């Protein structure tokens, strides 16, 4: 990179750190991890995404930079783009999620339970009309197949009319993360996230 390019990226990193209220090293680590996992194509795209997410309420509890650093691998494994991951976080926060970390942790737990074909998760997927082995395989493959499977699961949960049954299925799929997310879980919609 030229000196001018390095100066511009440094200026953007300082602006990001100030906007998020974190030190520049923390902001830079988040940007680097988002790039390394392929959620974004450039440092500028990562910084723009973090700032726009913060402006939309995803950083209400000051944990957005940490969340994107910690969970970028999970988002990638679920086949999400950076914009989709941020959109899901924003949707969760708008519906009352405790923090951006809770939204990301719920997605991580869903990935673990579906991929591992744990007993209650298998039954919950069957109840949603989804083949557990196909969902597990899609999550294990990652990329577009995982994204499609995630979309089907989120849509399936949203369509369950009986609130008690929906909450039970969510518990079977996400464990205590479903309790932490409460009704914010049912606001996650991949079709509108990005």
N, C-alpha and C positions, 0 to 999 in steps of 0.2 A: 504494500500500500504506500501511496505517496505521503509526504508530510502533511499535505492539505487534507487528505482522506483521514489520516490518523487524528489530526486536530478536530475534524468534524465529528468523528466517532467519539472522541474523548468529550467533546462538548455535549453530545447527545447523552452519553453515559452520566455525566454530571447532572444534566437536566432530569434524567430519569431518577437518579438517586434522590435528588431534591424533591421531586414530585411524590415519590413513594415514601419519603422519610427514612431512607436506609442509607448505609454508607455505600460508596461507589463500588467497593469490592463485591458487596452482596448483589448489587444491581448487575454488575458485570458477570458474576457467576450465573445468575439466572439467564441472562442473555446468551451466554456461552452454551449452557445446557440446552436451551431451546433450539439453538442452531445445531448443536452436536446430534440431537435426536431427530432433526429434520422437521420439527414443528414449524419452523420459519426458514426462509431462504437467506436472510441477511440479519446483521446486527440491527440495522435501522428498522426492519420489519418487526423484530422482537421488541425493540424499545417502543415503537408505535403501538404495538399490541398491548404491552404492559400499561402504557399511559392511558390508552382508550379504555382498557378494562378497569383501571382505577377510576376513571371519570364516570364509568357506568355502575360503580358501586362494588366492584369485586375486591377492592382493598379496604373495605370498611374497617377491618380489624388489624390492618397493617401487616398482613401475612402473605400478600400476593406474590412478592418476589420469592419468598421461601417456597411457596406452593409450586410455582412454576419451575423452580430449581429442583425440588424434590420429586415432583410427579411427572416431569416431561417424558420420562421413559414409559411410565404407565399410559400416558396419553398416546404416545407413539404406538405402543403395543395394541391399543384399542383402535388403531387406524384413524385417529383424529388429527386434524390439522391444528395449528396453533389457534386459529380463529374459532374453530369449533370447540376446543377445550376451554378457551376463554369465554365463549358464549354460554357453555354449560355452567361455568362458574357464576357468570352474571345472572343467568336464569335462576340458579339456586339461591343466590343472595337476594334477588328480588322477591323470592317467595319465602324468605325468612331463615335460610340456612345460617348456622352459627358462624361460619367463616369460609373462606375459599378453601382452606385446608380440609374442612369437613366434606365439601363437595368432592374434592379430588380423592380423599380417602374412601368415600363411598364407592366411587368408580373402581378404585383399586381392589376393594374388598369383593365387589361383584366379579371382577376379573378372576380373582383367586378362587372364589367359590365355584364359578361356572367351569373354569379350566380344570379344577380338581374334581369335578363331578361329585361334590359332597352330597350326601343323602337328601337333606331338605331342599337343596338347590335343584336337584334332579326332579323332585316331586313338584316344586314350584314351576319349573319350566314346563313340565307336562301339563300342569293346570292352566298355564298360559297358552297351551296348544303348540308349544315349541319342542322340538326334538333335542333333548339334553346333549346327546353325543354330537350332534351337528353343531350346536352352540359352542360346546367345549372345543371342538375341532377348529371352528372359525376363530375363537379367541386365541387358541394356540398358534394358529397360522399368522394372526395379526393382520395389519393393513386393512384394505377395503372389506374383506370378509368379516373381520372383527367389528369394524364399524357398522356393517349391516346387521350383524347379530346384536350388537348393543342397541341399535335403533329398534329392532324388533322387541327386545326385552323392555325397553323404556316405554314404547308404544303399548305393549301388552299390559304392563302395569297400569298405565294411565286409563286404559279401557275397562278395567275391572270396576264394575258399578258398586259392588258391596264394599263399603269402606273397611269393614273388619277383615274380609277376605284379602283385600288389596294390601292392607298392612301386614297380614300374616305372610303373604307371598313375598313382600319386600323384606321381611325379617329373615325368611328362608334363603333369600338371595344375597342379602347384604349384612346379615347379623345385626349387631348393635348399631352399625352405621345407619341402618334404616331408622332406628329410634332417633339418632342424632339429627338426621335430615328431616324427619317427620314429613309433613305435606310438601315441603320444598322438593322432595324427590320426584313428585309427580308433575313438577313444573319443568323438568329437564326434557327438552325436545330437540333432538338432533336436526330435525327438518328446518328449524328456525334458529339454531344456535349460532351459526356463523354470521 
